[in-house]
Each structure stands twice: as structure tokens, then as C-alpha cells.
Amino acid sequence: MPPSSTVRPRTTVFAPRLAALIDDHLGRDVFRLEPDTIGVAGFEVADRILAARRATETERPTFKPLHGHSISRGEASGVTRTIGNDVREALAKPAPKDVDLSGSWPLTGHLFLRDLILGQDPYRLRLLMSRNLELTPKLTWSVIAVGAALPGWPRPGERLTGLAGRASGATGYQERRYAMGMYRRAAAPVCFTVSTLVANALWLGSPFDDSTPNRHIIYEALRLLPPSWNILRNASPEYPVIDDRIGERDDVLLLPLLSHRDPALWDAPDSFRPERWKDLDPDTAPGYLPFGHSSERCWGRHMVMPLAELLLDLIRGSGLVVDPDQRVGKVPLLGLLGVDDVRLTHGA
């Protein structure tokens, strides 16, 4: 099987605003994006900005205030540990056999992960994993409102995941709404991110050389199509001190999408080369921020990697291939960066 770095049959088409971002600003360190927003792609400036202070509650991607209620770092940490334990329990079970992962990705992978991790939970909670709820926040909260109002709320002691067990202690409508919101906040990003990441890897590099480790494939997919492609920091007095091109009222948008492709940092930056990670450390590679900065790593990274490796193991052992007739993959402008429809089929 040829190495993945020689497979170039597919074209990735970015949404116009993403394409313009790459075309106009690749290789630049600091630049103005909007009258009140500065873009940062230079790794030295980005490092100093991210080290200057911790993210505020409104800047955190997952644990922003919920229903006007602040989520403390202690609560966020506890919820993350709970879903992390649920993931470990799911991974400790024998790998599923005869599972059919053909179809449209990332949706197929998302549904598989939902059932793998949360399959024992009540329908009203698993429904919160639907990708359709990403269409509008109003739809999400409508589903939550109905679920919180229905009778038969899960009770402590039932056969539940740890995450559902936390929700089962809620009493009253408002507590149930909050519990369902936290359930989605904790579990949905895991399923969304992992399935998107694996879909990106398949699109960018499959078929993979048999000797290439899954982890190297994942690191390289995270480089070229980082699901978390930007990091927002609201205006703060620390930032003009770091770089005088940043005004005191400027928000800062840090852009791993650009630093991950910077020709000053990467050999053949547009090529999918998982073999580059034989000699690179993802925790120290300059400009590489798929899980955030060293001062504040994403709490979910230890769930994302093993789940993504499991999916790649299942796919690589199944004979599934990206549909040979699919030549174009579209990357829409969404909060989670990824190819929106990668079609996996059974090989000849």
C-alpha cells in the first residue's frame, strides 16, 4: 500500500471566508481582521498571549455560563472527570465486532460513539447528542425543555453512565433543564470532535501505510484541519503590552488554522505527512495548538485520542475506503472545522 503522503486524489474546498483567511494572512504574525478584532497566527505572540492569563468563563469553549448560571472550574472539572470515566469504561469493553462504519462521516462515527459511550442512558438524554441540534440554539433548548418536563426522570441507582447519574439527582423543572444542558455540554463535544477528527484524517490521508501509527495520523489531521481552529480572547490590558499592534479595546482571535500551516514552521506545510511526527513532540512543536496552550490544555484531550485511535483501528481493519468517486470535500465555516461529508464504502 502506498504511503499516505503520496496519495493526492482529493481536493479540499474551504468556505470562502476560511479560504480568504488562509490566502490573505498565511505567514503573517499579527493582523487586523475587523475594526475591533486582531488576528494572531505568529506562534511567539500567540504563546505570550495565551500565557498572559487564563480563559474567562465566557471564553471557555465548553463550560460557558449555562442558563445564566456560571459554571465554576470545580464543577467543570468534576463533569469532565465523570465523562472521562465513562469513556474509559467504554474503551475497557471488548472492541465491537462486525460493526458497519460505512456511510457518511462524521455522522456515522458520531452515532457509533454516542451508542458506545452513552448507549445505556435514557432516550431523552441520548437525544441531546443529535447533530441536528447544532442547527440553532433555540432547537437545542426546545428539546431540553420538553425532556425536562416529561415524567419518568431517571432515578439514582438506575443503570446509567456516570454523566447521566449526575443528572439523575436533579429535582424540579429548572434543575432538570440545567442537568440536561450540562449533559449535552459534556458529552456532545466528545462525540462531535472525535468523529470530525477521524473523518478529516480519512479524507486527508487514507489509505494509510500499514506501518503508520494511528497517533501520527491523528496528529497530522489535527495539524491540517484542527477542529478547534480558533481561540478567542476578549480585550484585556495584558495584550497591548505584548504587542503594540493590539489596541486596548481589541479582541484577539488566535488562529491555529494558520500557524499549523505556516511555511516557516513546517516542511511541506500543505502535505499530509504523518511520518513527520516520528521526530516531533506535539506538546512542544511551535505553533501547534490543537488542544490549546501548555498553560491551559483542553481537558478532553485524553478522551479524544484513544477514541479516535479506536475508530481508526476499526476502519483500517474493516477494508473500508473513502468512496473513489468522491473527489471534493467541502469545509464549511462552523465552530468545529471539518469536511462535512466523507463517504466511506466497502472496498472491492
Salt bridges, closest charged atoms under 4 A:
ASP29 OD2 - ARG245 NH2 3.09
ASP47 OD1 - HIS293 NE2 2.70
GLU59 OE2 - ARG53 NH2 2.82
GLU59 OE1 - ARG233 NE 3.99
ASP100 OD1 - HIS346 NE2 3.31
ASP115 OD1 - ARG114 NE 2.93
GLU134 OE2 - ARG184 NH2 2.36
GLU220 OE2 - ARG223 NH2 2.97
GLU220 OE2 - ARG276 NE 3.01
ASP243 OD2 - ARG245 NH2 2.80
ASP250 OD2 - ARG32 NH2 2.89
ASP270 OD1 - ARG261 NH1 3.29
ASP283 OD1 - ARG297 NH2 3.80
ASP283 OD1 - ARG301 NH2 2.84
GLU296 OE2 - ARG54 NE 3.86
GLU296 OE2 - ARG73 NH2 3.19
GLU309 OE1 - ARG215 NH2 2.79
ASP323 OD2 - ARG343 NE 3.58
ASP341 OD2 - ARG343 NH1 3.71
